[in-house]
């Protein structure tokens, strides 16, 4: 983001989206409650996770929450690794799908921070005092921000065979990630991130369609879906992580406006007509208009969480 991006306009749009959203408090991090959630230890891979019980058989489901904000940092597919093959193989354990979102100081983001602190206290009660490293939010240009990420790979020793899945085509279209697995690492449901765009159909109904993650740009207003996990570290401590489970594009208006202003600024002198901007002295180019009356294909999508194996000593 630069001088062409209006944080004020983006903040106003975000505030309106928050006001207009479906106010089911269970699904939004800023308004959720943790009383009915449980902390369970999973061995594949080893982590303590915040879960809810569903169905008559009390099946465990990972608790996920929505955070709405402005995308101010990211590392998303496609992965463009450089260097030797050996260096790429060594990176498998660390490469992640990552986002950072901010509310430019809005109250909703501050409430999200408070809820994360509550989750930290609830989950750290399952550890010896002083074992879990303190959590703190990130910052973006002085504003509170939240970071979430998910690894692309799980080591085969830590993976449930039933959870192994293929990479989505838009995540690894070139096969670069699959090429470096070499039977040592796999891609599982725990590594999957859903990338969607919210669209409004001709009937006024809101739907979600799968998109290529390359569509996400800094300055977009998004909805990140996150889960909580405490994972052991090599320092004999444990750390709270926000796991990225989904990313939904909500609005591109301010990002697009900034892009247009940035392009116009490149011209020394411009003529602005009713609908076009062109360099002085450049002949106009007439182009026949094409009209498309087909509706974009949309699909309802939702992250389906598979049953995970819980250690017998978790309760």
C-alpha positions as CSV (number, residue, x, y, z in Angstrom):
1,X,0.0,0.0,0.0
2,X,1.2,3.5,-0.9
3,X,0.0,7.1,-1.1
4,X,-2.5,6.1,-3.7
5,X,-4.3,3.7,-1.4
6,X,-6.9,5.4,0.8
7,X,-6.9,3.6,4.2
8,X,-9.9,5.8,5.2
9,X,-12.0,4.6,2.3
10,X,-11.0,1.0,2.8
11,X,-11.8,1.3,6.6
12,X,-15.2,2.6,5.8
13,X,-16.0,-0.2,3.3
14,X,-14.7,-2.8,5.9
15,X,-16.9,-1.2,8.6
16,X,-20.0,-1.5,6.3
17,X,-19.2,-5.1,5.5
18,X,-18.9,-5.9,9.2
19,X,-22.2,-4.1,9.9
20,X,-24.0,-5.9,7.1
21,X,-22.7,-9.4,7.8
22,X,-24.7,-12.3,9.1
23,X,-24.4,-11.8,12.8
24,X,-24.3,-15.4,13.9
25,X,-21.7,-14.8,16.7
26,X,-20.5,-18.5,16.7
27,X,-18.7,-18.0,13.4
28,X,-17.0,-14.6,13.8
29,X,-13.9,-14.5,16.0
30,X,-14.7,-11.0,17.3
31,X,-18.0,-12.2,18.9
32,X,-17.5,-16.0,19.5
33,X,-17.6,-17.8,22.8
34,X,-15.3,-20.6,23.8
35,X,-17.3,-22.1,26.8
36,X,-18.6,-25.1,24.8
37,X,-15.3,-25.8,23.0
38,X,-12.8,-28.4,24.1
39,X,-9.0,-28.6,23.9
40,X,-7.9,-32.0,22.5
41,X,-4.5,-33.5,21.8
42,X,-4.0,-35.0,18.4
43,X,-1.0,-37.1,17.4
44,X,-1.1,-36.9,13.6
45,X,0.6,-34.3,13.7
46,X,1.0,-33.7,17.4
47,X,-0.9,-30.6,18.4
48,X,-3.5,-29.4,20.9
49,X,-6.5,-28.0,19.0
50,X,-9.7,-26.1,19.9
51,X,-12.6,-28.3,18.9
52,X,-16.4,-28.6,19.1
53,X,-18.4,-31.8,19.4
54,X,-21.0,-32.5,16.6
55,X,-23.6,-35.2,16.1
56,X,-24.9,-37.8,18.5
57,X,-21.6,-39.7,18.5
58,X,-19.8,-36.6,19.7
59,X,-17.5,-36.4,16.6
60,X,-14.8,-33.8,17.1
61,X,-14.6,-31.0,14.6
62,X,-12.0,-28.3,14.4
63,X,-13.4,-25.0,15.5
64,X,-13.0,-22.3,12.8
65,X,-13.7,-18.6,13.0
66,X,-14.0,-15.8,10.5
67,X,-11.8,-12.6,10.6
68,X,-12.6,-9.8,8.3
69,X,-10.0,-7.2,7.4
70,X,-7.7,-5.7,4.8
71,X,-5.0,-7.9,3.4
72,X,-1.7,-6.2,4.2
73,X,0.7,-9.2,3.9
74,X,0.7,-12.5,2.1
75,X,2.6,-15.4,0.7
76,X,0.2,-17.5,-1.4
77,X,0.3,-19.9,-4.2
78,X,1.7,-20.3,-6.7
79,X,5.1,-21.2,-5.1
80,X,8.0,-19.8,-7.2
81,X,11.0,-21.4,-5.6
82,X,14.5,-20.6,-6.9
83,X,17.9,-22.1,-6.1
84,X,19.1,-25.7,-6.3
85,X,16.9,-28.7,-5.9
86,X,18.6,-29.5,-2.6
87,X,17.6,-26.1,-1.2
88,X,14.1,-26.6,-2.4
89,X,14.0,-30.0,-0.7
90,X,15.2,-28.5,2.6
91,X,12.5,-25.9,2.4
92,X,9.6,-28.4,2.5
93,X,9.2,-28.3,6.2
94,X,8.9,-24.5,6.3
95,X,7.1,-23.2,3.3
96,X,3.6,-22.0,4.1
97,X,0.5,-20.3,2.9
98,X,0.4,-17.0,4.8
99,X,-1.7,-13.9,5.3
100,X,-1.7,-10.8,7.4
101,X,-4.8,-8.7,7.9
102,X,-5.5,-5.4,9.6
103,X,-8.6,-3.4,10.5
104,X,-6.8,-0.1,10.4
105,X,-7.6,0.3,14.1
106,X,-11.3,-0.7,14.0
107,X,-13.1,-2.1,17.0
108,X,-13.8,-5.5,15.4
109,X,-10.1,-6.3,15.0
110,X,-9.4,-5.3,18.6
111,X,-12.2,-7.7,19.7
112,X,-10.5,-10.4,17.7
113,X,-7.3,-9.8,19.6
114,X,-9.2,-10.1,22.9
115,X,-10.8,-13.4,21.8
116,X,-7.4,-14.8,20.8
117,X,-6.1,-13.9,24.3
118,X,-9.1,-15.8,25.7
119,X,-8.3,-18.8,23.5
120,X,-4.7,-18.7,24.7
121,X,-5.7,-18.8,28.3
122,X,-8.2,-21.7,27.7
123,X,-5.6,-23.8,25.8
124,X,-2.6,-23.0,28.0
125,X,-4.4,-24.4,31.0
126,X,-3.6,-27.8,29.6
127,X,0.2,-27.2,30.0
128,X,2.6,-26.7,32.8
129,X,2.8,-23.1,33.9
130,X,5.3,-21.1,31.8
131,X,5.5,-23.7,29.1
132,X,3.4,-21.9,26.4
133,X,5.1,-18.9,25.0
134,X,3.2,-15.6,25.3
135,X,1.1,-14.6,22.2
136,X,0.9,-11.1,20.8
137,X,-0.7,-9.6,17.7
138,X,1.3,-8.3,14.8
139,X,1.4,-4.7,13.6
140,X,1.0,-3.0,10.2
141,X,2.0,0.6,9.9
142,X,1.2,1.1,13.6
143,X,-2.2,-0.7,13.3
144,X,-3.0,-4.0,15.0
145,X,-2.9,-6.9,12.6
146,X,-3.3,-10.7,12.7
147,X,-1.2,-13.4,11.0
148,X,-2.3,-16.9,10.0
149,X,-0.5,-19.6,8.0
150,X,-0.7,-23.2,7.1
151,X,2.2,-25.4,5.8
152,X,2.0,-27.0,2.4
153,X,3.4,-30.4,3.6
154,X,3.1,-32.9,6.4
155,X,5.9,-35.4,7.0
156,X,4.7,-38.9,6.2
157,X,5.6,-40.0,9.8
158,X,3.0,-37.6,11.1
159,X,0.2,-38.1,8.5
160,X,-2.9,-40.2,8.7
161,X,-3.1,-42.1,5.4
162,X,-6.9,-41.3,5.2
163,X,-6.2,-37.6,5.3
164,X,-3.8,-37.5,2.3
165,X,-5.2,-35.5,-0.6
166,X,-4.0,-34.1,-3.9
167,X,-3.1,-30.4,-4.3
168,X,-5.9,-28.3,-5.7
169,X,-5.1,-27.4,-9.4
170,X,-4.9,-23.7,-8.6
171,X,-2.4,-24.3,-5.7
172,X,0.1,-26.4,-7.6
173,X,-0.8,-26.0,-11.3
174,X,2.8,-26.5,-12.4
175,X,3.4,-29.5,-10.2
176,X,6.4,-27.9,-8.4
177,X,5.2,-28.8,-5.0
178,X,4.3,-32.4,-5.9
179,X,7.8,-32.8,-7.5
180,X,9.6,-32.2,-4.2
181,X,7.5,-34.4,-2.0
182,X,9.7,-37.5,-2.9
183,X,7.7,-39.8,-0.7
184,X,8.9,-38.1,2.4
185,X,6.2,-35.4,2.6
186,X,2.5,-35.4,1.8
187,X,-0.3,-32.9,1.4
188,X,-3.2,-33.6,3.8
189,X,-6.5,-32.0,4.7
190,X,-4.6,-30.3,7.5
191,X,-2.5,-28.5,4.8
192,X,-5.5,-27.5,2.7
193,X,-6.6,-23.8,2.3
194,X,-9.8,-23.0,0.5
195,X,-9.6,-19.9,-1.8
196,X,-13.0,-18.3,-2.6
197,X,-14.6,-15.2,-3.9
198,X,-18.0,-13.9,-2.6
199,X,-20.3,-13.0,-5.5
200,X,-23.9,-11.8,-5.7
201,X,-26.1,-13.6,-8.2
202,X,-28.8,-12.1,-10.4
203,X,-31.3,-13.2,-7.8
204,X,-29.5,-11.2,-5.1
205,X,-28.3,-14.3,-3.3
206,X,-24.7,-14.5,-2.0
207,X,-22.7,-17.4,-3.3
208,X,-19.0,-18.4,-3.2
209,X,-16.9,-19.7,-6.0
210,X,-13.5,-21.2,-6.0
211,X,-10.7,-18.9,-7.3
212,X,-7.1,-19.0,-8.1
213,X,-5.2,-17.5,-5.1
214,X,-3.2,-15.3,-7.4
215,X,-6.3,-13.0,-7.5
216,X,-5.6,-11.8,-3.9
217,X,-3.7,-8.6,-3.7
218,X,-2.5,-6.3,-0.9
219,X,-5.3,-3.9,-0.1
220,X,-8.2,-6.3,-0.8
221,X,-10.8,-6.7,1.9
222,X,-11.0,-10.3,2.8
223,X,-12.4,-12.8,5.2
224,X,-9.8,-15.2,6.7
225,X,-11.0,-18.4,8.2
226,X,-8.7,-19.5,11.1
227,X,-8.4,-22.3,13.7
228,X,-6.3,-22.5,16.8
229,X,-3.5,-25.0,17.6
230,X,-0.7,-25.1,20.2
231,X,2.3,-26.9,18.8
232,X,5.5,-28.0,20.6
233,X,8.7,-26.3,19.7
234,X,12.3,-27.5,19.8
235,X,12.9,-25.4,22.9
236,X,10.7,-27.7,25.1
237,X,8.0,-25.0,25.0
238,X,4.8,-24.7,23.0
239,X,3.4,-21.9,20.9
240,X,-0.1,-20.8,19.9
241,X,-0.7,-20.7,16.1
242,X,-3.5,-19.3,14.0
243,X,-3.9,-21.8,11.3
244,X,-5.2,-20.5,7.9
245,X,-8.2,-22.6,6.7
246,X,-9.7,-20.4,4.1
247,X,-9.5,-17.0,2.4
248,X,-12.5,-15.2,0.9
249,X,-12.3,-12.2,-1.4
250,X,-15.0,-9.7,-0.3
251,X,-14.1,-6.4,-2.0
252,X,-11.4,-5.0,-4.4
253,X,-12.8,-1.5,-4.8
254,X,-10.1,0.5,-3.0
255,X,-7.2,-1.6,-4.3
256,X,-8.5,-1.1,-7.9
257,X,-8.9,2.6,-7.3
258,X,-5.3,2.8,-6.1
259,X,-4.1,0.9,-9.1
260,X,-5.8,3.3,-11.5
261,X,-4.4,6.3,-9.7
262,X,-0.9,4.8,-9.7
263,X,-1.1,4.2,-13.5
264,X,-2.4,7.7,-14.2
265,X,0.5,9.1,-12.2
266,X,2.9,7.6,-14.6
267,X,1.8,10.0,-17.3
268,X,3.4,13.5,-17.4
269,X,0.3,15.0,-19.0
270,X,-3.1,13.4,-19.5
271,X,-6.4,14.1,-21.1
272,X,-9.3,12.7,-19.1
273,X,-12.4,12.2,-21.2
274,X,-15.7,11.1,-19.9
275,X,-14.6,7.5,-19.5
276,X,-11.0,7.2,-20.7
277,X,-7.5,8.4,-19.8
278,X,-4.9,8.6,-22.5
279,X,-1.4,10.2,-23.1
280,X,-1.4,13.6,-24.9
281,X,-0.8,13.3,-28.6
282,X,-1.7,9.7,-28.8
283,X,-4.4,8.8,-31.3
284,X,-7.6,7.3,-30.0
285,X,-8.1,3.6,-30.5
286,X,-11.7,2.6,-31.3
287,X,-12.6,-0.9,-30.3
288,X,-15.9,-2.7,-30.8
289,X,-17.6,-3.5,-27.5
290,X,-18.2,-7.1,-26.6
291,X,-21.1,-8.0,-24.5
292,X,-21.3,-11.1,-22.3
293,X,-24.6,-12.1,-20.9
294,X,-23.6,-15.5,-19.3
295,X,-23.5,-15.7,-15.6
296,X,-20.3,-16.8,-13.9
297,X,-20.3,-20.4,-12.6
298,X,-20.6,-20.3,-8.9
299,X,-20.6,-23.1,-6.4
300,X,-21.2,-23.4,-2.7
301,X,-18.1,-24.6,-1.0
302,X,-17.2,-25.4,2.6
303,X,-14.3,-26.8,4.3
304,X,-15.0,-30.4,5.3
305,X,-12.9,-31.5,8.2
306,X,-12.2,-35.1,8.5
307,X,-12.3,-37.0,11.8
308,X,-8.9,-36.8,13.4
309,X,-7.3,-39.4,15.7
310,X,-7.2,-38.3,19.3
311,X,-4.7,-39.6,21.8
312,X,-6.2,-41.7,24.5
313,X,-4.5,-39.4,27.1
314,X,-6.0,-36.2,25.7
315,X,-9.0,-36.3,28.1
